[in-house]
């Protein structure tokens, strides 16, 4: 997945202090600060065609990725269908 730079925010010294990024299909966008903290927005549609926007706040992206990978593995371990789709 490629991320597109929507906007770059700079301080008085012209240092980049924040980025606004979006994935190519517009499903994800993120506001990322210089200190590693970020807000991630995830857009999805329900079966009734309602648009949902979920927001995740984190200052530990690597930790979040590790937790999500663990969640994915737990799903693979307990649902045959997930394990079949993994390969």
RAPERA-V402874 format. One record per run of one state. SS is the DSSP state (H for helix, E for strand, C for the rest). FROM is the first residue (numbers start at 1). TO is the last residue. If there is no record, write none. Layout:
SS|FROM|TO, SS|FROM|TO
//
This chain:
C|1|2, E|3|10, C|11|15, E|16|23, C|24|27, E|28|33, C|34|37, E|38|45, C|46|50, E|51|58, C|59|60, H|61|78, C|79|79, H|80|86, C|87|87
//
